Amino acid sequence: MTLYEELQARGLIAQVTDEDLIKDLINNGKATFYIGFDPTADSLHVGHFMALCLMKRLQMAGNKPIALIGGGTGMIGDPSGRSDMRQMMTPETIQHNCDCFKEQMSKFIDFSEGKALMVNNADWLMGLNYIELLREVGAHFSVNRMLTAECYKQRMEKGLSFLEFNYMIMQAYDFYALYQEYGCNLQFGGDDQWSNMLAGTELIRRKLGKDASAMTITLLLNSEGKKMGKTQSGAVWLDPNKTSPFDFYQYWRNVGDADVLKCIRMLTFLPLEQIDEMDSWEGAQLNKAKEILAYELTSLIHGEEEAKRAQESARALFSQGNAADMPTTELTEEDFTDGTIDILALLVKSGLVPSKSEARRAVQQGGASVDGEKVADIYAVFEKDRFIGDGIVLKRGKKNFRKVIVK
């Protein structure tokens, strides 16, 4: 099986241009390709996982990845999939986020000896002369055609700023600059980036001739990948200080039955033959598949030792109701009123819910328990002494746990 065929079998490829040329490039290790990352936070999250795994797969086959950090486009904001204008970031914040990204990406990509590059589009976008850009780049874009792009159509009713309207031009220029400077001949992106990516391919061919070797390939990074990055309480981060290895493991352990094999195919490096054998699994066997998924991905991000600890803790939690490595919330004197804390404040403080209204709903719907006993009273309070020593195990829903102790 060729690499391209494997990507297809794993469900990664949605649509491409110049398929035969792309097959030749990636199957023979001749691709220099880029994927863009928007530095809107100081950590990558699991919504980026598919892109990172893809870069690793292609690099293992001899291709050269370029991780493009959107330090320049991040100053504008991409309207794709958004209903409002993105908040502006300072250059200092963007640079900090870029630095954090490189450290996390190094777990997937080998940047040594020029085997991969990390570049920041601020290096060329920030110094552009506006008149020169209009003449050299803007002349190749049709406004009528740009307005047919889905990313713009979604925003037209609520308002699309001229700033955001320029995003397609900036992204297209990225591919042109990478092609000129690094010989980048292939770009990957999510399905909501298709119009922007085509614009980059067309810009290169219009400026350098139709024979210019620039192709695009788009993946299901957003319809499948982006939704993976969110839970009810927020994003699942790759930074262990934001999402603990235990929580990271639990997130993947708790994926839906219908999604587990899809995630294993797309995100793990297990052989397809082994995954195909799981197609007939059902019932309790799907729980085993979820453990495999959670272990493989936690090991990839946090290492085998942390993956083993998370797995052992998760098993202990379900079999005995407690676990040594369970995420822990520490209460202080300020959290108690007259030596007690109520169930709503406890749920919020633990991070199991984002607000007291969500906590009230969890209790009223029978979704909160302490040490295995359901809490049905929204006014229930707990004495400080109960949190001394081993503390309590607080549970929300069927699969979200925290140990709570007094600091």
C-alpha positions as CSV (number, residue, x, y, z in Angstrom):
1,M,0.0,0.0,0.0
2,T,1.4,3.4,-1.0
3,L,1.4,6.3,1.5
4,Y,-1.4,8.0,-0.5
5,E,-3.5,4.9,-0.4
6,E,-2.9,4.7,3.3
7,L,-4.1,8.2,3.8
8,Q,-7.2,7.4,1.9
9,A,-7.8,4.2,3.9
10,R,-7.5,6.1,7.1
11,G,-10.2,8.5,6.0
12,L,-7.9,11.6,5.9
13,I,-8.3,12.9,2.3
14,A,-11.4,14.8,1.3
15,Q,-10.5,16.3,-2.0
16,V,-7.4,17.2,-4.0
17,T,-6.1,19.0,-7.1
18,D,-3.7,17.2,-9.5
19,E,-4.1,13.8,-7.8
20,D,-1.5,12.0,-9.9
21,L,1.1,14.6,-9.3
22,I,0.4,14.6,-5.5
23,K,0.6,10.8,-5.4
24,D,4.0,11.0,-7.1
25,L,5.3,13.6,-4.7
26,I,4.3,12.1,-1.4
27,N,4.8,8.4,-2.3
28,N,8.3,9.1,-3.4
29,G,9.3,11.5,-0.6
30,K,9.5,14.5,-3.0
31,A,7.0,16.8,-1.3
32,T,7.9,19.9,0.6
33,F,4.6,20.7,2.2
34,Y,3.1,23.1,4.7
35,I,0.3,23.2,7.2
36,G,-0.7,26.4,8.9
37,F,-1.3,26.9,12.6
38,D,-3.1,30.0,14.0
39,P,-1.4,31.1,17.2
40,T,-4.6,32.1,19.1
41,A,-3.6,30.3,22.3
42,D,-0.4,29.3,24.1
43,S,-1.0,25.6,23.5
44,L,-2.1,23.4,20.7
45,H,-5.2,21.3,21.4
46,V,-6.6,18.0,20.1
47,G,-8.2,19.7,17.2
48,H,-4.7,20.1,15.8
49,F,-3.9,16.4,16.4
50,M,-4.9,15.2,12.9
51,A,-2.6,17.8,11.2
52,L,0.3,16.9,13.5
53,C,-0.1,13.2,12.9
54,L,-0.3,13.8,9.2
55,M,2.9,15.8,9.2
56,K,4.6,12.9,11.1
57,R,3.3,10.3,8.6
58,L,4.6,12.3,5.6
59,Q,8.0,13.0,7.2
60,M,8.5,9.3,8.0
61,A,8.1,8.7,4.3
62,G,10.9,11.1,3.4
63,N,8.8,14.3,2.8
64,K,9.7,17.6,4.3
65,P,7.2,19.4,6.6
66,I,6.9,23.2,7.0
67,A,5.0,24.2,10.1
68,L,3.7,27.7,9.2
69,I,2.8,29.8,12.2
70,G,0.3,32.5,11.4
71,G,2.0,35.4,13.3
72,G,1.0,37.7,10.4
73,T,-2.4,36.4,9.5
74,G,-3.1,36.1,13.2
75,M,-3.1,39.9,13.3
76,I,-6.1,39.8,10.9
77,G,-8.2,36.8,11.8
78,D,-9.7,34.1,9.6
79,P,-13.4,34.4,9.0
80,S,-13.7,30.7,8.2
81,G,-16.3,29.0,10.4
82,R,-16.8,32.1,12.5
83,S,-19.8,34.2,13.3
84,D,-18.0,37.1,14.8
85,M,-14.8,39.0,14.4
86,R,-11.8,37.6,16.2
87,Q,-10.2,39.6,19.0
88,M,-6.9,41.2,18.1
89,M,-3.7,39.9,19.7
90,T,-0.6,41.9,20.4
91,P,2.7,40.9,18.6
92,E,4.1,39.9,22.0
93,T,1.3,37.5,22.7
94,I,1.5,36.0,19.2
95,Q,5.3,35.4,19.6
96,H,4.8,33.7,23.0
97,N,2.2,31.4,21.5
98,C,4.5,30.6,18.6
99,D,7.3,29.6,21.0
100,C,4.9,27.3,22.8
101,F,3.8,25.7,19.6
102,K,7.3,24.7,18.5
103,E,8.0,22.9,21.8
104,Q,4.8,20.9,21.4
105,M,5.3,20.2,17.7
106,S,8.7,18.7,18.4
107,K,7.1,15.7,19.8
108,F,5.7,14.9,16.4
109,I,8.2,16.5,13.9
110,D,11.9,16.1,13.7
111,F,13.3,19.6,13.1
112,S,17.0,18.6,13.3
113,E,19.4,19.0,10.3
114,G,16.8,20.8,8.2
115,K,14.4,17.8,8.1
116,A,11.6,20.2,8.9
117,L,11.1,23.9,9.2
118,M,9.0,26.2,11.4
119,V,8.4,29.6,9.8
120,N,6.3,32.6,10.8
121,N,4.4,34.4,8.0
122,A,4.9,37.6,9.9
123,D,8.4,37.5,8.4
124,W,7.1,38.4,5.0
125,L,3.6,39.7,5.6
126,M,4.5,42.5,8.1
127,G,6.9,44.1,5.7
128,L,4.6,44.2,2.6
129,N,4.1,47.5,0.9
130,Y,0.4,48.0,0.5
131,I,0.5,49.5,-3.0
132,E,2.9,46.8,-4.2
133,L,0.7,44.1,-2.7
134,L,-2.3,45.5,-4.6
135,R,-0.4,45.6,-7.9
136,E,1.4,42.3,-7.6
137,V,-1.1,40.1,-5.8
138,G,-4.5,41.9,-5.7
139,A,-4.7,42.0,-9.5
140,H,-5.0,38.2,-9.6
141,F,-8.1,38.1,-7.4
142,S,-11.7,38.5,-8.5
143,V,-14.0,40.0,-5.9
144,N,-17.0,38.3,-7.4
145,R,-15.3,34.9,-7.1
146,M,-14.0,35.6,-3.6
147,L,-17.6,36.3,-2.5
148,T,-18.7,32.8,-3.6
149,A,-16.3,31.2,-1.1
150,E,-18.2,29.5,1.7
151,C,-16.1,31.2,4.4
152,Y,-17.2,34.6,3.2
153,K,-20.8,33.7,2.5
154,Q,-21.3,32.6,6.1
155,R,-20.3,36.0,7.4
156,M,-21.9,38.3,4.9
157,E,-25.3,38.5,6.8
158,K,-23.7,39.4,10.1
159,G,-21.0,41.5,8.7
160,L,-17.6,40.9,7.2
161,S,-14.9,43.5,7.8
162,F,-12.5,44.5,5.0
163,L,-9.7,43.4,7.3
164,E,-11.1,39.8,7.3
165,F,-11.9,40.0,3.6
166,N,-8.1,40.2,3.0
167,Y,-7.4,36.9,4.7
168,M,-7.7,34.9,1.5
169,I,-5.2,37.1,-0.2
170,M,-2.8,36.8,2.8
171,Q,-3.1,33.0,2.9
172,A,-2.6,32.8,-0.9
173,Y,0.5,34.9,-0.5
174,D,1.8,32.5,2.1
175,F,1.9,29.6,-0.3
176,Y,3.5,31.9,-2.9
177,A,6.2,33.0,-0.5
178,L,6.9,29.5,0.7
179,Y,7.1,28.2,-2.9
180,Q,9.6,31.0,-3.8
181,E,11.7,30.7,-0.6
182,Y,11.6,27.0,0.3
183,G,10.4,25.2,-2.8
184,C,7.2,24.3,-1.0
185,N,5.1,22.4,-3.6
186,L,2.2,21.1,-1.6
187,Q,-0.2,22.5,1.0
188,F,-2.6,20.8,3.4
189,G,-5.5,22.2,5.3
190,G,-9.0,21.6,6.6
191,D,-12.1,21.4,4.5
192,D,-13.1,25.0,5.5
193,Q,-9.8,26.2,3.9
194,W,-10.4,24.9,0.4
195,S,-11.2,28.3,-1.2
196,N,-8.1,29.9,0.4
197,M,-5.9,27.0,-0.6
198,L,-7.1,27.1,-4.2
199,A,-6.3,30.8,-4.2
200,G,-2.7,30.1,-3.3
201,T,-2.3,27.5,-6.0
202,E,-3.8,29.8,-8.6
203,L,-1.7,32.8,-7.5
204,I,1.5,30.8,-8.0
205,R,0.5,29.5,-11.4
206,R,-0.7,32.9,-12.6
207,K,2.5,34.7,-11.5
208,L,5.0,31.9,-12.4
209,G,3.2,30.1,-15.2
210,K,0.7,27.2,-15.4
211,D,3.5,24.7,-15.2
212,A,4.5,25.8,-11.8
213,S,4.5,22.8,-9.5
214,A,2.1,23.8,-6.8
215,M,-0.7,21.6,-5.6
216,T,-3.3,21.5,-2.8
217,I,-4.8,18.7,-0.8
218,T,-7.5,19.2,1.8
219,L,-8.3,17.0,4.7
220,L,-11.2,16.5,7.0
221,L,-9.4,18.5,9.7
222,N,-12.3,20.6,10.7
223,S,-15.5,18.6,10.3
224,E,-13.8,15.7,12.2
225,G,-10.7,17.2,13.8
226,K,-11.9,20.5,15.2
227,K,-14.9,18.9,17.0
228,M,-12.4,16.6,18.7
229,G,-10.8,19.6,20.4
230,K,-13.8,20.6,22.4
231,T,-15.6,19.2,25.4
232,Q,-18.4,20.5,27.5
233,S,-15.9,22.3,29.8
234,G,-13.7,23.7,27.0
235,A,-10.7,22.7,24.9
236,V,-8.5,19.6,25.5
237,W,-5.0,21.0,25.4
238,L,-1.7,19.2,24.6
239,D,0.0,21.2,27.4
240,P,-0.1,19.0,30.5
241,N,-0.4,22.2,32.7
242,K,-3.7,22.9,31.0
243,T,-5.0,19.4,30.5
244,S,-3.5,16.7,32.7
245,P,-2.4,13.4,31.2
246,F,-5.2,11.7,33.1
247,D,-7.8,14.1,31.7
248,F,-6.3,13.7,28.3
249,Y,-6.5,10.0,28.5
250,Q,-10.1,10.2,29.9
251,Y,-11.1,12.4,27.0
252,W,-10.2,9.8,24.4
253,R,-11.4,6.9,26.7
254,N,-14.9,8.5,26.6
255,V,-15.3,9.0,22.8
256,G,-18.6,7.7,21.4
257,D,-18.9,4.2,20.2
258,A,-19.5,5.4,16.7
259,D,-16.3,7.5,16.6
260,V,-13.7,5.2,18.3
261,L,-12.6,3.3,15.2
262,K,-12.6,6.4,13.1
263,C,-10.3,8.1,15.6
264,I,-8.0,5.1,15.8
265,R,-7.7,5.1,12.0
266,M,-7.1,8.8,11.7
267,L,-4.9,9.5,14.7
268,T,-2.9,6.5,15.7
269,F,0.0,4.8,14.0
270,L,-1.3,1.3,14.5
271,P,-1.2,-0.8,11.3
272,L,-4.4,-0.7,9.3
273,E,-4.6,-4.5,9.4
274,Q,-4.8,-4.4,13.1
275,I,-7.5,-1.7,13.0
276,D,-9.5,-3.6,10.4
277,E,-9.7,-6.5,12.8
278,M,-11.6,-4.2,15.2
279,D,-14.3,-3.4,12.7
280,S,-16.4,-6.3,14.0
281,W,-16.0,-5.3,17.6
282,E,-19.1,-4.3,19.5
283,G,-20.3,-4.0,23.1
284,A,-17.6,-4.5,25.7
285,Q,-15.0,-4.8,22.9
286,L,-15.5,-1.2,22.0
287,N,-14.4,-0.3,25.5
288,K,-11.2,-2.1,24.8
289,A,-10.9,-0.1,21.6
290,K,-11.3,3.1,23.5
291,E,-8.6,2.1,25.9
292,I,-6.3,1.4,23.0
293,L,-7.1,4.8,21.5
294,A,-6.6,6.6,24.8
295,Y,-3.3,4.9,25.5
296,E,-1.8,5.4,22.1
297,L,-2.6,9.1,21.9
298,T,-1.6,9.8,25.5
299,S,1.7,8.0,24.9
300,L,2.3,10.0,21.8
301,I,1.8,13.3,23.6
302,H,2.9,12.6,27.2
303,G,5.1,9.5,26.9
304,E,4.5,5.9,27.7
305,E,5.1,6.3,31.5
306,E,2.3,8.9,31.8
307,A,0.1,6.8,29.5
308,K,0.5,3.8,31.7
309,R,-0.2,5.8,34.9
310,A,-3.3,7.3,33.3
311,Q,-4.6,4.0,32.2
312,E,-4.0,2.4,35.6
313,S,-5.7,5.3,37.4
314,A,-8.7,5.2,35.0
315,R,-9.1,1.4,35.6
316,A,-8.8,1.9,39.4
317,L,-11.3,4.7,39.3
318,F,-14.0,2.6,37.6
319,S,-13.3,-0.6,39.6
320,Q,-12.7,0.9,43.1
321,G,-14.0,4.4,43.0
322,N,-10.6,6.1,43.6
323,A,-7.3,6.5,41.9
324,A,-3.9,7.8,43.1
325,D,-3.3,9.9,40.0
326,M,-6.8,11.3,39.6
327,P,-6.8,15.1,38.9
328,T,-7.0,16.8,42.2
329,T,-8.5,20.1,43.3
330,E,-7.1,21.7,46.5
331,L,-9.5,23.8,48.6
332,T,-8.2,26.7,50.8
333,E,-9.7,28.4,53.8
334,E,-11.3,31.0,51.5
335,D,-13.4,28.4,49.8
336,F,-15.3,27.6,53.1
337,T,-18.1,29.6,54.8
338,D,-18.4,28.8,58.4
339,G,-16.4,25.6,57.9
340,T,-18.6,24.3,55.0
341,I,-18.8,24.5,51.2
342,D,-22.0,23.8,49.2
343,I,-22.3,21.4,46.3
344,L,-22.6,24.1,43.6
345,A,-19.5,25.9,44.7
346,L,-17.7,22.6,45.0
347,L,-18.6,21.6,41.4
348,V,-17.4,25.0,40.1
349,K,-14.2,25.0,42.1
350,S,-13.3,21.6,40.9
351,G,-13.6,22.6,37.3
352,L,-16.2,20.0,36.5
353,V,-18.6,22.7,35.5
354,P,-18.0,26.2,34.2
355,S,-20.7,28.0,36.3
356,K,-23.1,27.7,39.2
357,S,-26.0,27.4,36.8
358,E,-24.4,24.4,35.1
359,A,-23.7,23.0,38.6
360,R,-27.4,23.4,39.6
361,R,-28.5,21.7,36.4
362,A,-26.1,18.8,37.0
363,V,-27.5,18.3,40.5
364,Q,-31.1,18.6,39.5
365,Q,-30.6,16.1,36.7
366,G,-29.0,13.5,39.0
367,G,-25.6,14.0,37.5
368,A,-23.6,14.8,40.7
369,S,-22.2,12.5,43.3
370,V,-19.7,12.5,46.2
371,D,-17.9,9.3,47.1
372,G,-20.3,7.3,45.0
373,E,-23.4,8.7,46.6
374,K,-25.7,10.9,44.4
375,V,-26.3,14.4,45.6
376,A,-29.9,15.5,44.8
377,D,-30.1,18.7,47.0
378,I,-28.7,21.8,45.4
379,Y,-28.3,23.2,48.9
380,A,-26.2,20.3,50.2
381,V,-23.1,21.4,52.1
382,F,-20.0,19.5,53.2
383,E,-17.9,20.0,56.3
384,K,-14.3,21.0,56.0
385,D,-13.1,17.9,57.9
386,R,-14.4,15.7,55.1
387,F,-11.7,17.0,52.7
388,I,-8.8,16.3,55.1
389,G,-6.5,13.4,54.3
390,D,-7.7,11.4,51.2
391,G,-10.4,14.0,50.6
392,I,-13.5,13.1,48.5
393,V,-14.1,11.9,45.0
394,L,-16.5,14.3,43.2
395,K,-18.2,13.1,40.1
396,R,-20.2,14.9,37.4
397,G,-22.0,12.7,34.9
398,K,-20.8,9.2,34.3
399,K,-17.2,9.8,33.3
400,N,-15.9,13.1,34.9
401,F,-14.1,12.8,38.2
402,R,-12.0,15.0,40.6
403,K,-10.4,14.3,43.9
404,V,-11.0,17.3,46.2
405,I,-8.8,17.9,49.3
406,V,-8.0,20.7,51.7
407,K,-4.7,22.3,51.0
